[in-house]
Amino acid sequence: MIAQGLYDPSNEHDACGVGFIAHIKGNKSHSIVEQGLLILKNLDHRGAVGADKLMGDGAGILIQIPDQFYRDEMAKQGIELPPPGEYGVGMVFLPKENASRIACEQEIERAVRIEGQVVL
């Protein structure tokens, strides 16, 4: 395979289906999120619907951090966020069972601290 346009063969990896949508100038739009969700819906054979009804494969969407939303919500809790691009956001699906959930939360916090970051 040869590099052509936005395609780079060094990024080639196995996947049963991939969808990609973005605004070429990086503009944020809920319409883009809606279209991304439609792509994901059309790949519904992934993510806890395929071979194993209990386990997902991580299929999802990647979006820009909605900085103003997080800034407003954290301000309500008396927390001031660093400038955009200097903080991260993670969404983690945890076990429902209490002891397992707590163990996972502790492991996440440990990993974040090792990286010199703070969990809010």
N, CA, C and O atoms as a printed pandas DataFrame, in Angstrom:
     atom_number atom_name residue_name chain_id  residue_number  x_coord  y_coord  z_coord
0              1         N          MET        A               1    0.843   -1.173    0.000
1              2        CA          MET        A               1    0.000    0.000    0.000
2              3         C          MET        A               1    0.892    1.241    0.000
3              4         O          MET        A               1    1.955    1.255    0.622
4              5         N          ILE        A               2    0.454    2.263   -0.693
5              6        CA          ILE        A               2    1.248    3.481   -0.783
6              7         C          ILE        A               2    0.489    4.659   -0.175
7              8         O          ILE        A               2   -0.742    4.687   -0.168
8              9         N          ALA        A               3    1.252    5.636    0.337
9             10        CA          ALA        A               3    0.646    6.840    0.897
10            11         C          ALA        A               3   -0.056    7.612   -0.211
11            12         O          ALA        A               3    0.487    7.798   -1.300
12            13         N          GLN        A               4   -1.275    8.056    0.086
13            14        CA          GLN        A               4   -2.042    8.812   -0.900
14            15         C          GLN        A               4   -3.024    9.702   -0.146
15            16         O          GLN        A               4   -3.801    9.207    0.670
16            17         N          GLY        A               5   -3.001   11.011   -0.407
17            18        CA          GLY        A               5   -3.903   11.929    0.278
18            19         C          GLY        A               5   -3.695   11.865    1.778
19            20         O          GLY        A               5   -2.570   12.003    2.257
20            21         N          LEU        A               6   -4.776   11.655    2.527
21            22        CA          LEU        A               6   -4.689   11.547    3.979
22            23         C          LEU        A               6   -4.312   10.143    4.438
23            24         O          LEU        A               6   -4.053    9.930    5.622
24            25         N          TYR        A               7   -4.278    9.189    3.520
25            26        CA          TYR        A               7   -3.976    7.802    3.880
26            27         C          TYR        A               7   -2.480    7.609    4.060
27            28         O          TYR        A               7   -1.683    8.003    3.209
28            29         N          ASP        A               8   -2.110    7.002    5.173
29            30        CA          ASP        A               8   -0.713    6.669    5.450
30            31         C          ASP        A               8   -0.668    5.189    5.825
31            32         O          ASP        A               8   -1.225    4.809    6.855
32            33         N          PRO        A               9   -0.023    4.344    5.021
33            34        CA          PRO        A               9   -0.023    2.909    5.293
34            35         C          PRO        A               9    0.639    2.539    6.618
35            36         O          PRO        A               9    0.410    1.440    7.125
36            37         N          SER        A              10    1.453    3.426    7.193
37            38        CA          SER        A              10    2.074    3.100    8.481
38            39         C          SER        A              10    1.037    3.073    9.601
39            40         O          SER        A              10    1.305    2.543   10.680
40            41         N          ASN        A              11   -0.144    3.639    9.354
41            42        CA          ASN        A              11   -1.218    3.618   10.348
42            43         C          ASN        A              11   -2.176    2.450   10.135
43            44         O          ASN        A              11   -3.186    2.344   10.830
44            45         N          GLU        A              12   -1.874    1.595    9.201
45            46        CA          GLU        A              12   -2.744    0.471    8.868
46            47         C          GLU        A              12   -2.836   -0.487   10.049
47            48         O          GLU        A              12   -1.822   -0.845   10.648
48            49         N          HIS        A              13   -4.036   -0.892   10.375
49            50        CA          HIS        A              13   -4.267   -1.919   11.387
50            51         C          HIS        A              13   -5.604   -2.585   11.084
51            52         O          HIS        A              13   -6.419   -2.072   10.318
52            53         N          ASP        A              14   -5.801   -3.729   11.701
53            54        CA          ASP        A              14   -6.995   -4.507   11.438
54            55         C          ASP        A              14   -8.203   -3.864   12.110
55            56         O          ASP        A              14   -8.140   -3.505   13.286
56            57         N          ALA        A              15   -9.270   -3.720   11.394
57            58        CA          ALA        A              15  -10.517   -3.211   11.948
58            59         C          ALA        A              15  -11.652   -3.659   11.034
59            60         O          ALA        A              15  -11.509   -3.683    9.812
60            61         N          CYS        A              16  -12.782   -4.013   11.648
61            62        CA          CYS        A              16  -13.891   -4.478   10.828
62            63         C          CYS        A              16  -14.654   -3.322   10.206
63            64         O          CYS        A              16  -15.401   -3.518    9.247
64            65         N          GLY        A              17  -14.479   -2.142   10.730
65            66        CA          GLY        A              17  -15.147   -0.983   10.156
66            67         C          GLY        A              17  -14.721    0.273   10.879
67            68         O          GLY        A              17  -14.577    0.275   12.102
68            69         N          VAL        A              18  -14.522    1.323   10.143
69            70        CA          VAL        A              18  -14.101    2.589   10.728
70            71         C          VAL        A              18  -14.875    3.705   10.047
71            72         O          VAL        A              18  -15.044    3.697    8.828
72            73         N          GLY        A              19  -15.338    4.650   10.821
73            74        CA          GLY        A              19  -15.967    5.841   10.268
74            75         C          GLY        A              19  -15.202    7.054   10.756
75            76         O          GLY        A              19  -14.675    7.050   11.869
76            77         N          PHE        A              20  -15.136    8.074    9.949
77            78        CA          PHE        A              20  -14.400    9.281   10.322
78            79         C          PHE        A              20  -15.151   10.487    9.800
79            80         O          PHE        A              20  -15.505   10.550    8.623
80            81         N          ILE        A              21  -15.391   11.442   10.681
81            82        CA          ILE        A              21  -16.018   12.696   10.258
82            83         C          ILE        A              21  -15.412   13.821   11.081
83            84         O          ILE        A              21  -15.222   13.687   12.290
84            85         N          ALA        A              22  -15.114   14.920   10.421
85            86        CA          ALA        A              22  -14.529   16.078   11.095
86            87         C          ALA        A              22  -14.775   17.318   10.251
87            88         O          ALA        A              22  -15.014   17.228    9.047
88            89         N          HIS        A              23  -14.717   18.461   10.891
89            90        CA          HIS        A              23  -14.734   19.715   10.139
90            91         C          HIS        A              23  -13.292   20.011    9.766
91            92         O          HIS        A              23  -12.424   20.024   10.639
92            93         N          ILE        A              24  -13.020   20.245    8.515
93            94        CA          ILE        A              24  -11.656   20.378    8.012
94            95         C          ILE        A              24  -10.892   21.509    8.711
95            96         O          ILE        A              24   -9.664   21.475    8.781
96            97         N          LYS        A              25  -11.618   22.513    9.227
97            98        CA          LYS        A              25  -10.960   23.627    9.921
98            99         C          LYS        A              25  -11.037   23.489   11.441
99           100         O          LYS        A              25  -10.666   24.408   12.172
100          101         N          GLY        A              26  -11.515   22.349   11.908
101          102        CA          GLY        A              26  -11.570   22.098   13.345
102          103         C          GLY        A              26  -12.725   22.762   14.064
103          104         O          GLY        A              26  -12.733   22.816   15.293
104          105         N          ASN        A              27  -13.701   23.268   13.327
105          106        CA          ASN        A              27  -14.857   23.900   13.964
106          107         C          ASN        A              27  -15.656   22.867   14.746
107          108         O          ASN        A              27  -15.839   21.734   14.300
108          109         N          LYS        A              28  -16.128   23.273   15.918
109          110        CA          LYS        A              28  -16.932   22.393   16.753
110          111         C          LYS        A              28  -18.392   22.503   16.335
111          112         O          LYS        A              28  -18.885   23.594   16.049
112          113         N          SER        A              29  -19.081   21.359   16.303
113          114        CA          SER        A              29  -20.478   21.363   15.890
114          115         C          SER        A              29  -21.173   20.119   16.433
115          116         O          SER        A              29  -20.646   19.010   16.346
116          117         N          HIS        A              30  -22.357   20.320   16.992
117          118        CA          HIS        A              30  -23.127   19.169   17.459
118          119         C          HIS        A              30  -23.521   18.274   16.289
119          120         O          HIS        A              30  -23.691   17.066   16.458
120          121         N          SER        A              31  -23.664   18.857   15.117
121          122        CA          SER        A              31  -23.991   18.085   13.917
122          123         C          SER        A              31  -22.930   17.016   13.647
123          124         O          SER        A              31  -23.253   15.903   13.233
124          125         N          ILE        A              32  -21.681   17.358   13.881
125          126        CA          ILE        A              32  -20.602   16.385   13.672
126          127         C          ILE        A              32  -20.742   15.230   14.658
127          128         O          ILE        A              32  -20.547   14.071   14.294
128          129         N          VAL        A              33  -21.083   15.550   15.915
129          130        CA          VAL        A              33  -21.292   14.497   16.918
130          131         C          VAL        A              33  -22.461   13.610   16.494
131          132         O          VAL        A              33  -22.371   12.386   16.579
132          133         N          GLU        A              34  -23.553   14.218   16.040
133          134        CA          GLU        A              34  -24.715   13.437   15.591
134          135         C          GLU        A              34  -24.342   12.502   14.445
135          136         O          GLU        A              34  -24.762   11.345   14.422
136          137         N          GLN        A              35  -23.557   12.999   13.499
137          138        CA          GLN        A              35  -23.134   12.161   12.381
138          139         C          GLN        A              35  -22.204   11.044   12.858
139          140         O          GLN        A              35  -22.261    9.927   12.344
140          141         N          GLY        A              36  -21.354   11.341   13.832
141          142        CA          GLY        A              36  -20.486   10.315   14.402
142          143         C          GLY        A              36  -21.290    9.216   15.077
143          144         O          GLY        A              36  -20.961    8.035   14.960
144          145         N          LEU        A              37  -22.343    9.606   15.785
145          146        CA          LEU        A              37  -23.209    8.614   16.422
146          147         C          LEU        A              37  -23.932    7.761   15.387
147          148         O          LEU        A              37  -24.148    6.569   15.602
148          149         N          LEU        A              38  -24.304    8.366   14.269
149          150        CA          LEU        A              38  -24.937    7.602   13.189
150          151         C          LEU        A              38  -23.955    6.576   12.621
151          152         O          LEU        A              38  -24.329    5.435   12.352
152          153         N          ILE        A              39  -22.709    6.983   12.444
153          154        CA          ILE        A              39  -21.685    6.035   11.977
154          155         C          ILE        A              39  -21.584    4.874   12.953
155          156         O          ILE        A              39  -21.558    3.713   12.547
156          157         N          LEU        A              40  -21.527    5.195   14.250
157          158        CA          LEU        A              40  -21.412    4.152   15.270
158          159         C          LEU        A              40  -22.625    3.228   15.244
159          160         O          LEU        A              40  -22.487    2.012   15.382
160          161         N          LYS        A              41  -23.808    3.803   15.067
161          162        CA          LYS        A              41  -25.027    2.995   14.973
162          163         C          LYS        A              41  -24.945    2.035   13.788
163          164         O          LYS        A              41  -25.385    0.889   13.876
164          165         N          ASN        A              42  -24.382    2.510   12.688
165          166        CA          ASN        A              42  -24.256    1.660   11.503
166          167         C          ASN        A              42  -23.191    0.586   11.663
167          168         O          ASN        A              42  -23.088   -0.322   10.839
168          169         N          LEU        A              43  -22.401    0.692   12.723
169          170        CA          LEU        A              43  -21.421   -0.351   13.054
170          171         C          LEU        A              43  -21.898   -1.098   14.295
171          172         O          LEU        A              43  -21.086   -1.504   15.126
172          173         N          ASP        A              44  -23.213   -1.282   14.424
173          174        CA          ASP        A              44  -23.754   -1.843   15.660
174          175         C          ASP        A              44  -23.361   -3.288   15.915
175          176         O          ASP        A              44  -23.631   -3.819   16.992
176          177         N          HIS        A              45  -22.734   -3.926   14.952
177          178        CA          HIS        A              45  -22.247   -5.283   15.189
178          179         C          HIS        A              45  -21.026   -5.253   16.101
179          180         O          HIS        A              45  -20.543   -6.303   16.526
180          181         N          ARG        A              46  -20.526   -4.061   16.405
181          182        CA          ARG        A              46  -19.421   -3.902   17.350
182          183         C          ARG        A              46  -20.007   -3.517   18.703
183          184         O          ARG        A              46  -21.211   -3.286   18.815
184          185         N          GLY        A              47  -19.168   -3.447   19.722
185          186        CA          GLY        A              47  -19.577   -2.892   21.003
186          187         C          GLY        A              47  -20.724   -3.582   21.693
187          188         O          GLY        A              47  -21.823   -3.031   21.750
188          189         N          ALA        A              48  -20.505   -4.773   22.221
189          190        CA          ALA        A              48  -21.464   -5.523   23.035
190          191         C          ALA        A              48  -22.677   -5.995   22.249
191          192         O          ALA        A              48  -23.700   -6.321   22.851
192          193         N          VAL        A              49  -22.596   -6.041   20.931
193          194        CA          VAL        A              49  -23.701   -6.555   20.136
194          195         C          VAL        A              49  -23.215   -7.671   19.225
195          196         O          VAL        A              49  -24.025   -8.373   18.620
196          197         N          GLY        A              50  -21.914   -7.840   19.122
197          198        CA          GLY        A              50  -21.337   -8.819   18.208
198          199         C          GLY        A              50  -21.268  -10.205   18.809
199          200         O          GLY        A              50  -22.266  -10.722   19.309
200          201         N          ALA        A              51  -20.109  -10.800   18.762
201          202        CA          ALA        A              51  -19.919  -12.187   19.171
202          203         C          ALA        A              51  -20.195  -12.403   20.653
203          204         O          ALA        A              51  -20.738  -13.442   21.027
204          205         N          ASP        A              52  -19.838  -11.460   21.492
205          206        CA          ASP        A              52  -20.025  -11.603   22.932
206          207         C          ASP        A              52  -20.960  -10.499   23.409
207          208         O          ASP        A              52  -20.590   -9.325   23.417
208          209         N          LYS        A              53  -22.150  -10.872   23.798
209          210        CA          LYS        A              53  -23.173   -9.893   24.186
210          211         C          LYS        A              53  -22.830   -9.142   25.472
211          212         O          LYS        A              53  -23.446   -8.119   25.770
212          213         N          LEU        A              54  -21.857   -9.637   26.236
213          214        CA          LEU        A              54  -21.531   -9.019   27.515
214          215         C          LEU        A              54  -20.324   -8.094   27.454
215          216         O          LEU        A              54  -20.145   -7.264   28.346
216          217         N          MET        A              55  -19.506   -8.215   26.440
217          218        CA          MET        A              55  -18.261   -7.446   26.385
218          219         C          MET        A              55  -18.227   -6.592   25.126
219          220         O          MET        A              55  -18.513   -7.079   24.032
220          221         N          GLY        A              56  -17.879   -5.331   25.278
221          222        CA          GLY        A              56  -17.700   -4.447   24.132
222          223         C          GLY        A              56  -16.257   -4.494   23.664
223          224         O          GLY        A              56  -15.394   -5.062   24.334
224          225         N          ASP        A              57  -16.003   -3.895   22.513
225          226        CA          ASP        A              57  -14.633   -3.889   21.989
226          227         C          ASP        A              57  -14.042   -2.489   21.992
227          228         O          ASP        A              57  -12.996   -2.259   21.386
228          229         N          GLY        A              58  -14.695   -1.554   22.663
229          230        CA          GLY        A              58  -14.169   -0.206   22.727
230          231         C          GLY        A              58  -14.642    0.694   21.610
231          232         O          GLY        A              58  -14.188    1.834   21.503
232          233         N          ALA        A              59  -15.544    0.210   20.774
233          234        CA          ALA        A              59  -16.054    1.058   19.698
234          235         C          ALA        A              59  -16.735    2.276   20.317
235          236         O          ALA        A              59  -17.485    2.147   21.284
236          237         N          GLY        A              60  -16.480    3.424   19.773
237          238        CA          GLY        A              60  -17.073    4.644   20.300
238          239         C          GLY        A              60  -16.684    5.819   19.439
239          240         O          GLY        A              60  -16.215    5.655   18.313
240          241         N          ILE        A              61  -16.884    7.022   19.982
241          242        CA          ILE        A              61  -16.502    8.210   19.235
242          243         C          ILE        A              61  -15.491    9.009   20.045
243          244         O          ILE        A              61  -15.506    8.991   21.276
244          245         N          LEU        A              62  -14.632    9.696   19.349
245          246        CA          LEU        A              62  -13.641   10.575   19.952
246          247         C          LEU        A              62  -14.020   11.997   19.570
247          248         O          LEU        A              62  -14.144   12.320   18.389
248          249         N          ILE        A              63  -14.201   12.843   20.575
249          250        CA          ILE        A              63  -14.600   14.226   20.307
250          251         C          ILE        A              63  -13.625   15.182   20.976
251          252         O          ILE        A              63  -12.852   14.794   21.852
252          253         N          GLN        A              64  -13.676   16.444   20.546
253          254        CA          GLN        A              64  -12.893   17.474   21.215
254          255         C          GLN        A              64  -13.449   17.667   22.617
255          256         O          GLN        A              64  -14.634   17.437   22.858
256          257         N          ILE        A              65  -12.598   18.085   23.535
257          258        CA          ILE        A              65  -13.061   18.377   24.886
258          259         C          ILE        A              65  -13.934   19.629   24.837
259          260         O          ILE        A              65  -13.488   20.675   24.364
260          261         N          PRO        A              66  -15.176   19.533   25.323
261          262        CA          PRO        A              66  -16.036   20.724   25.355
262          263         C          PRO        A              66  -15.618   21.620   26.523
263          264         O          PRO        A              66  -16.255   21.630   27.576
264          265         N          ASP        A              67  -14.541   22.368   26.314
265          266        CA          ASP        A              67  -13.896   23.128   27.386
266          267         C          ASP        A              67  -14.864   24.021   28.149
267          268         O          ASP        A              67  -14.881   23.990   29.380
268          269         N          GLN        A              68  -15.658   24.803   27.461
269          270        CA          GLN        A              68  -16.532   25.741   28.171
270          271         C          GLN        A              68  -17.536   25.008   29.048
271          272         O          GLN        A              68  -17.848   25.464   30.148
272          273         N          PHE        A              69  -18.044   23.874   28.569
273          274        CA          PHE        A              69  -18.975   23.074   29.371
274          275         C          PHE        A              69  -18.302   22.609   30.661
275          276         O          PHE        A              69  -18.851   22.787   31.749
276          277         N          TYR        A              70  -17.106   22.010   30.540
277          278        CA          TYR        A              70  -16.397   21.534   31.737
278          279         C          TYR        A              70  -16.005   22.700   32.636
279          280         O          TYR        A              70  -16.088   22.591   33.860
280          281         N          ARG        A              71  -15.585   23.798   32.055
281          282        CA          ARG        A              71  -15.190   24.974   32.833
282          283         C          ARG        A              71  -16.381   25.472   33.663
283          284         O          ARG        A              71  -16.235   25.762   34.850
284          285         N          ASP        A              72  -17.557   25.569   33.035
285          286        CA          ASP        A              72  -18.762   26.022   33.740
286          287         C          ASP        A              72  -19.158   25.046   34.846
287          288         O          ASP        A              72  -19.471   25.462   35.961
288          289         N          GLU        A              73  -19.144   23.747   34.536
289          290        CA          GLU        A              73  -19.543   22.740   35.528
290          291         C          GLU        A              73  -18.572   22.692   36.706
291          292         O          GLU        A              73  -19.002   22.579   37.854
292          293         N          MET        A              74  -17.283   22.775   36.440
293          294        CA          MET        A              74  -16.295   22.724   37.521
294          295         C          MET        A              74  -16.352   23.996   38.366
295          296         O          MET        A              74  -16.130   23.942   39.576
296          297         N          ALA        A              75  -16.647   25.135   37.746
297          298        CA          ALA        A              75  -16.778   26.393   38.489
298          299         C          ALA        A              75  -17.902   26.287   39.516
299          300         O          ALA        A              75  -17.800   26.856   40.603
300          301         N          LYS        A              76  -18.972   25.565   39.183
301          302        CA          LYS        A              76  -20.076   25.363   40.125
302          303         C          LYS        A              76  -19.609   24.629   41.372
303          304         O          LYS        A              76  -20.213   24.750   42.438
304          305         N          GLN        A              77  -18.514   23.858   41.231
305          306        CA          GLN        A              77  -17.963   23.109   42.359
306          307         C          GLN        A              77  -16.761   23.825   42.976
307          308         O          GLN        A              77  -16.074   23.272   43.834
308          309         N          GLY        A              78  -16.516   25.052   42.534
309          310        CA          GLY        A              78  -15.412   25.831   43.079
310          311         C          GLY        A              78  -14.047   25.425   42.549
311          312         O          GLY        A              78  -13.029   25.696   43.185
312          313         N          ILE        A              79  -14.017   24.782   41.396
313          314        CA          ILE        A              79  -12.756   24.316   40.814
314          315         C          ILE        A              79  -12.472   25.108   39.549
315          316         O          ILE        A              79  -13.324   25.211   38.666
316          317         N          GLU        A              80  -11.261   25.669   39.466
317          318        CA          GLU        A              80  -10.842   26.395   38.271
318          319         C          GLU        A              80   -9.937   25.491   37.445
319          320         O          GLU        A              80   -8.909   25.021   37.931
320          321         N          LEU        A              81  -10.316   25.255   36.216
321          322        CA          LEU        A              81   -9.525   24.397   35.334
322          323         C          LEU        A              81   -8.336   25.159   34.764
323          324         O          LEU        A              81   -8.377   26.382   34.633
324          325         N          PRO        A              82   -7.269   24.421   34.424
325          326        CA          PRO        A              82   -6.149   25.041   33.712
326          327         C          PRO        A              82   -6.601   25.477   32.319
327          328         O          PRO        A              82   -7.721   25.169   31.909
328          329         N          PRO        A              83   -5.748   26.187   31.592
329          330        CA          PRO        A              83   -6.114   26.605   30.233
330          331         C          PRO        A              83   -6.432   25.400   29.336
331          332         O          PRO        A              83   -5.945   24.296   29.581
332          333         N          PRO        A              84   -7.249   25.618   28.298
333          334        CA          PRO        A              84   -7.544   24.531   27.352
334          335         C          PRO        A              84   -6.259   23.904   26.819
335          336         O          PRO        A              84   -5.295   24.601   26.501
336          337         N          GLY        A              85   -6.266   22.586   26.730
337          338        CA          GLY        A              85   -5.092   21.864   26.246
338          339         C          GLY        A              85   -4.140   21.459   27.352
339          340         O          GLY        A              85   -3.186   20.721   27.106
340          341         N          GLU        A              86   -4.385   21.933   28.581
341          342        CA          GLU        A              86   -3.506   21.595   29.698
342          343         C          GLU        A              86   -4.185   20.678   30.709
343          344         O          GLU        A              86   -3.668   20.471   31.807
344          345         N          TYR        A              87   -5.333   20.132   30.345
345          346        CA          TYR        A              87   -5.996   19.140   31.185
346          347         C          TYR        A              87   -6.634   18.098   30.280
347          348         O          TYR        A              87   -6.842   18.331   29.089
348          349         N          GLY        A              88   -6.936   16.961   30.856
349          350        CA          GLY        A              88   -7.547   15.884   30.093
350          351         C          GLY        A              88   -8.836   15.429   30.747
351          352         O          GLY        A              88   -9.099   15.727   31.912
352          353         N          VAL        A              89   -9.623   14.711   29.990
353          354        CA          VAL        A              89  -10.900   14.190   30.463
354          355         C          VAL        A              89  -10.963   12.724   30.071
355          356         O          VAL        A              89  -10.635   12.362   28.941
356          357         N          GLY        A              90  -11.377   11.893   30.990
357          358        CA          GLY        A              90  -11.532   10.476   30.679
358          359         C          GLY        A              90  -12.929   10.000   31.023
359          360         O          GLY        A              90  -13.508   10.422   32.024
360          361         N          MET        A              91  -13.466    9.127   30.200
361          362        CA          MET        A              91  -14.743    8.491   30.494
362          363         C          MET        A              91  -14.454    7.010   30.668
363          364         O          MET        A              91  -13.937    6.351   29.766
364          365         N          VAL        A              92  -14.796    6.503   31.838
365          366        CA          VAL        A              92  -14.468    5.126   32.172
366          367         C          VAL        A              92  -15.745    4.402   32.587
367          368         O          VAL        A              92  -16.513    4.905   33.408
368          369         N          PHE        A              93  -15.965    3.245   32.028
369          370        CA          PHE        A              93  -17.097    2.420   32.418
370          371         C          PHE        A              93  -16.612    1.456   33.493
371          372         O          PHE        A              93  -15.740    0.623   33.245
372          373         N          LEU        A              94  -17.181    1.574   34.687
373          374        CA          LEU        A              94  -16.735    0.804   35.842
374          375         C          LEU        A              94  -17.724   -0.311   36.170
375          376         O          LEU        A              94  -18.896   -0.248   35.801
376          377         N          PRO        A              95  -17.227   -1.340   36.873
377          378        CA          PRO        A              95  -18.128   -2.416   37.296
378          379         C          PRO        A              95  -19.221   -1.877   38.222
379          380         O          PRO        A              95  -19.009   -0.897   38.937
380          381         N          LYS        A              96  -20.368   -2.509   38.204
381          382        CA          LYS        A              96  -21.462   -2.103   39.086
382          383         C          LYS        A              96  -21.238   -2.605   40.507
383          384         O          LYS        A              96  -21.660   -1.971   41.474
384          385         N          GLU        A              97  -20.579   -3.737   40.622
385          386        CA          GLU        A              97  -20.329   -4.327   41.941
386          387         C          GLU        A              97  -19.378   -3.416   42.716
387          388         O          GLU        A              97  -18.322   -3.041   42.206
388          389         N          ASN        A              98  -19.750   -3.060   43.946
389          390        CA          ASN        A              98  -19.077   -2.029   44.727
390          391         C          ASN        A              98  -17.579   -2.269   44.929
391          392         O          ASN        A              98  -16.778   -1.377   44.645
392          393         N          ALA        A              99  -17.187   -3.432   45.405
393          394        CA          ALA        A              99  -15.765   -3.682   45.690
394          395         C          ALA        A              99  -14.928   -3.604   44.413
395          396         O          ALA        A              99  -13.829   -3.049   44.420
396          397         N          SER        A             100  -15.445   -4.157   43.331
397          398        CA          SER        A             100  -14.718   -4.107   42.056
398          399         C          SER        A             100  -14.619   -2.679   41.539
399          400         O          SER        A             100  -13.581   -2.267   41.022
400          401         N          ARG        A             101  -15.711   -1.925   41.684
401          402        CA          ARG        A             101  -15.701   -0.533   41.231
402          403         C          ARG        A             101  -14.673    0.286   42.007
403          404         O          ARG        A             101  -13.918    1.058   41.417
404          405         N          ILE        A             102  -14.645    0.118   43.325
405          406        CA          ILE        A             102  -13.684    0.854   44.158
406          407         C          ILE        A             102  -12.257    0.479   43.783
407          408         O          ILE        A             102  -11.394    1.352   43.695
408          409         N          ALA        A             103  -11.998   -0.799   43.563
409          410        CA          ALA        A             103  -10.650   -1.239   43.170
410          411         C          ALA        A             103  -10.241   -0.599   41.850
411          412         O          ALA        A             103   -9.096   -0.173   41.694
412          413         N          CYS        A             104  -11.159   -0.528   40.907
413          414        CA          CYS        A             104  -10.860    0.100   39.610
414          415         C          CYS        A             104  -10.613    1.596   39.768
415          416         O          CYS        A             104   -9.681    2.138   39.174
416          417         N          GLU        A             105  -11.441    2.263   40.566
417          418        CA          GLU        A             105  -11.252    3.698   40.800
418          419         C          GLU        A             105   -9.880    3.970   41.410
419          420         O          GLU        A             105   -9.193    4.913   41.017
420          421         N          GLN        A             106   -9.485    3.137   42.374
421          422        CA          GLN        A             106   -8.181    3.316   43.016
422          423         C          GLN        A             106   -7.045    3.103   42.024
423          424         O          GLN        A             106   -6.046    3.821   42.068
424          425         N          GLU        A             107   -7.183    2.141   41.142
425          426        CA          GLU        A             107   -6.141    1.883   40.141
426          427         C          GLU        A             107   -6.038    3.041   39.149
427          428         O          GLU        A             107   -4.939    3.430   38.755
428          429         N          ILE        A             108   -7.169    3.582   38.754
429          430        CA          ILE        A             108   -7.157    4.739   37.847
430          431         C          ILE        A             108   -6.471    5.922   38.520
431          432         O          ILE        A             108   -5.614    6.569   37.918
432          433         N          GLU        A             109   -6.846    6.206   39.761
433          434        CA          GLU        A             109   -6.234    7.322   40.485
434          435         C          GLU        A             109   -4.733    7.109   40.662
435          436         O          GLU        A             109   -3.960    8.062   40.557
436          437         N          ARG        A             110   -4.311    5.877   40.927
437          438        CA          ARG        A             110   -2.884    5.578   41.073
438          439         C          ARG        A             110   -2.150    5.867   39.768
439          440         O          ARG        A             110   -1.089    6.491   39.774
440          441         N          ALA        A             111   -2.711    5.416   38.659
441          442        CA          ALA        A             111   -2.073    5.624   37.357
442          443         C          ALA        A             111   -1.991    7.110   37.012
443          444         O          ALA        A             111   -0.993    7.564   36.452
444          445         N          VAL        A             112   -3.029    7.860   37.341
445          446        CA          VAL        A             112   -3.032    9.302   37.072
446          447         C          VAL        A             112   -1.962    9.995   37.916
447          448         O          VAL        A             112   -1.233   10.852   37.416
448          449         N          ARG        A             113   -1.867    9.627   39.191
449          450        CA          ARG        A             113   -0.852   10.232   40.072
450          451         C          ARG        A             113    0.556    9.927   39.595
451          452         O          ARG        A             113    1.429   10.793   39.660
452          453         N          ILE        A             114    0.796    8.705   39.112
453          454        CA          ILE        A             114    2.123    8.336   38.601
454          455         C          ILE        A             114    2.531    9.267   37.464
455          456         O          ILE        A             114    3.712    9.569   37.298
456          457         N          GLU        A             115    1.560    9.717   36.687
457          458        CA          GLU        A             115    1.826   10.631   35.571
458          459         C          GLU        A             115    1.935   12.086   36.025
459          460         O          GLU        A             115    2.089   12.989   35.203
460          461         N          GLY        A             116    1.856   12.307   37.346
461          462        CA          GLY        A             116    1.989   13.664   37.868
462          463         C          GLY        A             116    0.744   14.515   37.711
463          464         O          GLY        A             116    0.815   15.744   37.748
464          465         N          GLN        A             117   -0.396   13.862   37.536
465          466        CA          GLN        A             117   -1.656   14.577   37.340
466          467         C          GLN        A             117   -2.532   14.436   38.578
467          468         O          GLN        A             117   -2.198   13.702   39.508
468          469         N          VAL        A             118   -3.645   15.141   38.581
469          470        CA          VAL        A             118   -4.570   15.144   39.706
470          471         C          VAL        A             118   -5.950   14.731   39.207
471          472         O          VAL        A             118   -6.406   15.201   38.165
472          473         N          VAL        A             119   -6.607   13.858   39.950
473          474        CA          VAL        A             119   -7.992   13.482   39.641
474          475         C          VAL        A             119   -8.903   14.436   40.399
475          476         O          VAL        A             119   -8.756   14.615   41.608
476          477         N          LEU        A             120   -9.833   15.041   39.695
477          478        CA          LEU        A             120  -10.776   15.960   40.351
478          479         C          LEU        A             120  -11.988   15.214   40.849
479          480         O          LEU        A             120  -12.891   15.819   41.428
